[in-house]
Amino acid sequence: MAEKSIEQAEENLRVNCDCYGNGLSTNTEVLDAENLRTISQFNHSNEFFDAALTESGNW
């Protein structure tokens, strides 16, 4: 699930960068898209960490 979220966030960033390059959006929109991508990547990492904790019985 998180992998799909990362893919969507990367596509969103690509679109926002293209729009910004063509003068159709602001740098704030690009920064927001970068933030969403970072959050998606963080959530993906957390899934692995949570799984490891669950397997180790430390959860």
N, CA, C and O atoms as CSV, one atom per row, in Angstrom:
chain,resi,resn,atom,element,x,y,z
A,1,MET,N,N,0.820,-1.194,0.000
A,1,MET,CA,C,0.000,0.000,0.000
A,1,MET,C,C,0.866,1.261,0.000
A,1,MET,O,O,0.596,2.203,-0.745
A,2,ALA,N,N,1.890,1.274,0.825
A,2,ALA,CA,C,2.753,2.446,0.896
A,2,ALA,C,C,3.540,2.628,-0.398
A,2,ALA,O,O,3.868,3.753,-0.775
A,3,GLU,N,N,3.844,1.525,-1.076
A,3,GLU,CA,C,4.572,1.639,-2.337
A,3,GLU,C,C,3.728,2.370,-3.376
A,3,GLU,O,O,4.247,3.187,-4.137
A,4,LYS,N,N,2.443,2.080,-3.408
A,4,LYS,CA,C,1.540,2.772,-4.331
A,4,LYS,C,C,1.465,4.255,-3.975
A,4,LYS,O,O,1.412,5.114,-4.854
A,5,SER,N,N,1.462,4.537,-2.686
A,5,SER,CA,C,1.428,5.922,-2.226
A,5,SER,C,C,2.680,6.677,-2.684
A,5,SER,O,O,2.603,7.839,-3.082
A,6,ILE,N,N,3.824,6.007,-2.625
A,6,ILE,CA,C,5.075,6.626,-3.090
A,6,ILE,C,C,4.997,6.906,-4.584
A,6,ILE,O,O,5.382,7.983,-5.040
A,7,GLU,N,N,4.500,5.939,-5.344
A,7,GLU,CA,C,4.366,6.131,-6.794
A,7,GLU,C,C,3.474,7.334,-7.104
A,7,GLU,O,O,3.797,8.154,-7.963
A,8,GLN,N,N,2.368,7.427,-6.404
A,8,GLN,CA,C,1.444,8.545,-6.626
A,8,GLN,C,C,2.081,9.875,-6.232
A,8,GLN,O,O,1.900,10.884,-6.913
A,9,ALA,N,N,2.824,9.868,-5.132
A,9,ALA,CA,C,3.480,11.097,-4.677
A,9,ALA,C,C,4.556,11.534,-5.662
A,9,ALA,O,O,4.735,12.727,-5.904
A,10,GLU,N,N,5.276,10.560,-6.233
A,10,GLU,CA,C,6.305,10.901,-7.223
A,10,GLU,C,C,5.681,11.458,-8.496
A,10,GLU,O,O,6.211,12.392,-9.097
A,11,GLU,N,N,4.558,10.883,-8.904
A,11,GLU,CA,C,3.861,11.406,-10.082
A,11,GLU,C,C,3.333,12.810,-9.803
A,11,GLU,O,O,3.427,13.693,-10.655
A,12,ASN,N,N,2.783,13.013,-8.619
A,12,ASN,CA,C,2.304,14.336,-8.227
A,12,ASN,C,C,3.437,15.354,-8.261
A,12,ASN,O,O,3.256,16.477,-8.733
A,13,LEU,N,N,4.591,14.966,-7.767
A,13,LEU,CA,C,5.747,15.864,-7.784
A,13,LEU,C,C,6.171,16.174,-9.217
A,13,LEU,O,O,6.475,17.320,-9.546
A,14,ARG,N,N,6.189,15.155,-10.059
A,14,ARG,CA,C,6.571,15.360,-11.457
A,14,ARG,C,C,5.629,16.361,-12.125
A,14,ARG,O,O,6.075,17.275,-12.818
A,15,VAL,N,N,4.333,16.183,-11.913
A,15,VAL,CA,C,3.339,17.072,-12.517
A,15,VAL,C,C,3.521,18.495,-11.993
A,15,VAL,O,O,3.489,19.456,-12.762
A,16,ASN,N,N,3.712,18.622,-10.687
A,16,ASN,CA,C,3.889,19.957,-10.112
A,16,ASN,C,C,5.165,20.626,-10.603
A,16,ASN,O,O,5.179,21.835,-10.835
A,17,CYS,N,N,6.227,19.862,-10.764
A,17,CYS,CA,C,7.474,20.432,-11.297
A,17,CYS,C,C,7.285,20.904,-12.735
A,17,CYS,O,O,7.766,21.969,-13.119
A,18,ASP,N,N,6.571,20.090,-13.529
A,18,ASP,CA,C,6.288,20.487,-14.914
A,18,ASP,C,C,5.458,21.768,-14.956
A,18,ASP,O,O,5.748,22.689,-15.720
A,19,CYS,N,N,4.425,21.809,-14.124
A,19,CYS,CA,C,3.575,23.010,-14.077
A,19,CYS,C,C,4.375,24.228,-13.652
A,19,CYS,O,O,4.227,25.308,-14.223
A,20,TYR,N,N,5.219,24.053,-12.652
A,20,TYR,CA,C,6.044,25.166,-12.182
A,20,TYR,C,C,7.000,25.628,-13.289
A,20,TYR,O,O,7.190,26.827,-13.491
A,21,GLY,N,N,7.588,24.687,-13.988
A,21,GLY,CA,C,8.500,25.017,-15.076
A,21,GLY,C,C,7.821,25.773,-16.200
A,21,GLY,O,O,8.459,26.540,-16.922
A,22,ASN,N,N,6.519,25.551,-16.343
A,22,ASN,CA,C,5.752,26.238,-17.386
A,22,ASN,C,C,5.018,27.467,-16.858
A,22,ASN,O,O,4.210,28.068,-17.567
A,23,GLY,N,N,5.303,27.834,-15.611
A,23,GLY,CA,C,4.699,29.027,-15.036
A,23,GLY,C,C,3.239,28.865,-14.641
A,23,GLY,O,O,2.517,29.852,-14.506
A,24,LEU,N,N,2.801,27.620,-14.454
A,24,LEU,CA,C,1.395,27.368,-14.153
A,24,LEU,C,C,1.123,27.094,-12.676
A,24,LEU,O,O,-0.030,26.950,-12.270
A,25,SER,N,N,2.183,27.023,-11.878
A,25,SER,CA,C,2.005,26.816,-10.437
A,25,SER,C,C,3.135,27.519,-9.696
A,25,SER,O,O,4.065,28.055,-10.299
A,26,THR,N,N,3.029,27.502,-8.388
A,26,THR,CA,C,4.018,28.201,-7.565
A,26,THR,C,C,5.033,27.213,-6.987
A,26,THR,O,O,4.831,25.998,-7.007
A,27,ASN,N,N,6.115,27.766,-6.478
A,27,ASN,CA,C,7.108,26.911,-5.835
A,27,ASN,C,C,6.541,26.275,-4.565
A,27,ASN,O,O,7.003,25.214,-4.145
A,28,THR,N,N,5.552,26.912,-3.958
A,28,THR,CA,C,4.912,26.340,-2.772
A,28,THR,C,C,4.222,25.024,-3.112
A,28,THR,O,O,4.257,24.078,-2.325
A,29,GLU,N,N,3.608,24.965,-4.266
A,29,GLU,CA,C,2.960,23.719,-4.689
A,29,GLU,C,C,3.984,22.619,-4.925
A,29,GLU,O,O,3.721,21.453,-4.628
A,30,VAL,N,N,5.140,22.974,-5.453
A,30,VAL,CA,C,6.220,21.991,-5.633
A,30,VAL,C,C,6.725,21.532,-4.273
A,30,VAL,O,O,6.948,20.339,-4.067
A,31,LEU,N,N,6.905,22.451,-3.357
A,31,LEU,CA,C,7.360,22.076,-2.011
A,31,LEU,C,C,6.341,21.189,-1.301
A,31,LEU,O,O,6.714,20.248,-0.601
A,32,ASP,N,N,5.069,21.485,-1.481
A,32,ASP,CA,C,4.029,20.635,-0.900
A,32,ASP,C,C,4.098,19.215,-1.482
A,32,ASP,O,O,3.948,18.233,-0.755
A,33,ALA,N,N,4.324,19.119,-2.776
A,33,ALA,CA,C,4.437,17.812,-3.422
A,33,ALA,C,C,5.669,17.066,-2.918
A,33,ALA,O,O,5.618,15.853,-2.713
A,34,GLU,N,N,6.763,17.773,-2.721
A,34,GLU,CA,C,7.968,17.136,-2.176
A,34,GLU,C,C,7.716,16.650,-0.749
A,34,GLU,O,O,8.179,15.580,-0.357
A,35,ASN,N,N,6.980,17.445,0.014
A,35,ASN,CA,C,6.646,17.057,1.376
A,35,ASN,C,C,5.785,15.792,1.388
A,35,ASN,O,O,6.021,14.892,2.194
A,36,LEU,N,N,4.805,15.720,0.513
A,36,LEU,CA,C,3.966,14.532,0.426
A,36,LEU,C,C,4.785,13.301,0.044
A,36,LEU,O,O,4.553,12.216,0.576
A,37,ARG,N,N,5.727,13.458,-0.859
A,37,ARG,CA,C,6.584,12.332,-1.237
A,37,ARG,C,C,7.424,11.877,-0.048
A,37,ARG,O,O,7.570,10.678,0.188
A,38,THR,N,N,7.974,12.828,0.697
A,38,THR,CA,C,8.776,12.489,1.870
A,38,THR,C,C,7.938,11.753,2.909
A,38,THR,O,O,8.395,10.771,3.493
A,39,ILE,N,N,6.731,12.218,3.139
A,39,ILE,CA,C,5.838,11.551,4.093
A,39,ILE,C,C,5.514,10.131,3.627
A,39,ILE,O,O,5.480,9.205,4.437
A,40,SER,N,N,5.277,9.961,2.338
A,40,SER,CA,C,4.999,8.628,1.798
A,40,SER,C,C,6.185,7.695,2.001
A,40,SER,O,O,6.010,6.534,2.372
A,41,GLN,N,N,7.386,8.198,1.759
A,41,GLN,CA,C,8.586,7.382,1.957
A,41,GLN,C,C,8.774,7.040,3.438
A,41,GLN,O,O,9.159,5.920,3.776
A,42,PHE,N,N,8.504,7.996,4.305
A,42,PHE,CA,C,8.601,7.777,5.742
A,42,PHE,C,C,7.611,6.702,6.189
A,42,PHE,O,O,7.962,5.811,6.963
A,43,ASN,N,N,6.381,6.791,5.701
A,43,ASN,CA,C,5.366,5.796,6.049
A,43,ASN,C,C,5.758,4.405,5.569
A,43,ASN,O,O,5.512,3.414,6.256
A,44,HIS,N,N,6.360,4.335,4.407
A,44,HIS,CA,C,6.830,3.055,3.868
A,44,HIS,C,C,7.903,2.472,4.779
A,44,HIS,O,O,7.875,1.279,5.082
A,45,SER,N,N,8.829,3.283,5.211
A,45,SER,CA,C,9.876,2.826,6.128
A,45,SER,C,C,9.275,2.365,7.449
A,45,SER,O,O,9.706,1.362,8.018
A,46,ASN,N,N,8.287,3.093,7.930
A,46,ASN,CA,C,7.637,2.718,9.187
A,46,ASN,C,C,6.949,1.363,9.094
A,46,ASN,O,O,6.906,0.625,10.078
A,47,GLU,N,N,6.411,1.026,7.924
A,47,GLU,CA,C,5.786,-0.282,7.759
A,47,GLU,C,C,6.801,-1.396,8.012
A,47,GLU,O,O,6.488,-2.384,8.677
A,48,PHE,N,N,8.015,-1.237,7.481
A,48,PHE,CA,C,9.053,-2.240,7.697
A,48,PHE,C,C,9.459,-2.297,9.166
A,48,PHE,O,O,9.649,-3.381,9.719
A,49,PHE,N,N,9.589,-1.154,9.786
A,49,PHE,CA,C,9.975,-1.092,11.191
A,49,PHE,C,C,8.899,-1.739,12.067
A,49,PHE,O,O,9.217,-2.516,12.967
A,50,ASP,N,N,7.641,-1.424,11.808
A,50,ASP,CA,C,6.548,-2.002,12.576
A,50,ASP,C,C,6.503,-3.518,12.405
A,50,ASP,O,O,6.276,-4.247,13.371
A,51,ALA,N,N,6.716,-3.989,11.188
A,51,ALA,CA,C,6.723,-5.434,10.935
A,51,ALA,C,C,7.850,-6.099,11.705
A,51,ALA,O,O,7.657,-7.172,12.275
A,52,ALA,N,N,9.015,-5.484,11.732
A,52,ALA,CA,C,10.148,-6.051,12.461
A,52,ALA,C,C,9.871,-6.100,13.964
A,52,ALA,O,O,10.210,-7.078,14.629
A,53,LEU,N,N,9.264,-5.060,14.486
A,53,LEU,CA,C,8.910,-5.046,15.908
A,53,LEU,C,C,7.876,-6.132,16.232
A,53,LEU,O,O,7.962,-6.796,17.265
A,54,THR,N,N,6.916,-6.296,15.352
A,54,THR,CA,C,5.881,-7.296,15.573
A,54,THR,C,C,6.488,-8.696,15.572
A,54,THR,O,O,6.158,-9.526,16.418
A,55,GLU,N,N,7.373,-8.947,14.619
A,55,GLU,CA,C,8.018,-10.254,14.520
A,55,GLU,C,C,8.909,-10.542,15.733
A,55,GLU,O,O,9.015,-11.687,16.172
A,56,SER,N,N,9.531,-9.524,16.257
A,56,SER,CA,C,10.438,-9.721,17.392
A,56,SER,C,C,9.680,-9.817,18.712
A,56,SER,O,O,10.264,-10.179,19.734
A,57,GLY,N,N,8.391,-9.500,18.704
A,57,GLY,CA,C,7.603,-9.561,19.926
A,57,GLY,C,C,7.788,-8.362,20.836
A,57,GLY,O,O,7.367,-8.397,21.993
A,58,ASN,N,N,8.404,-7.311,20.342
A,58,ASN,CA,C,8.646,-6.112,21.139
A,58,ASN,C,C,7.595,-5.045,20.913
A,58,ASN,O,O,7.777,-3.898,21.321
A,59,TRP,N,N,6.525,-5.397,20.285
A,59,TRP,CA,C,5.507,-4.401,19.963
A,59,TRP,C,C,4.525,-4.290,21.041
A,59,TRP,O,O,3.589,-3.496,20.945
